[in-house]
C-alpha cells in the first residue's frame, strides 16, 4: 500500500466518522494522526484501514442525470 492510497482512503473515510463505533473511531483517529506525521502504516494497521474503508465507503455508480424539463 502506498502513501497515496493511504491518503485517499483516509480522506474518503473522514465523511463517515460520525457513523463509526467508538472503537473504530479511536482507531481511525490514530491512523489520521499517524498520517499527519507522514508515517506509513504497518501491515496490520493498513489491513484495518482497508476493512473500515470497505465497511463505510460505498462507491456507487451515479445514475445519469435526466432533465425533467426537457421535451
Secondary structure as GFF3:
##gff-version 3
##sequence-region A 1 71
A	DSSP	alpha_helix	3	13	.	.	.	ID=ss1
A	DSSP	three_ten_helix	14	19	.	.	.	ID=ss2
A	DSSP	alpha_helix	22	36	.	.	.	ID=ss3
A	DSSP	alpha_helix	43	56	.	.	.	ID=ss4
###
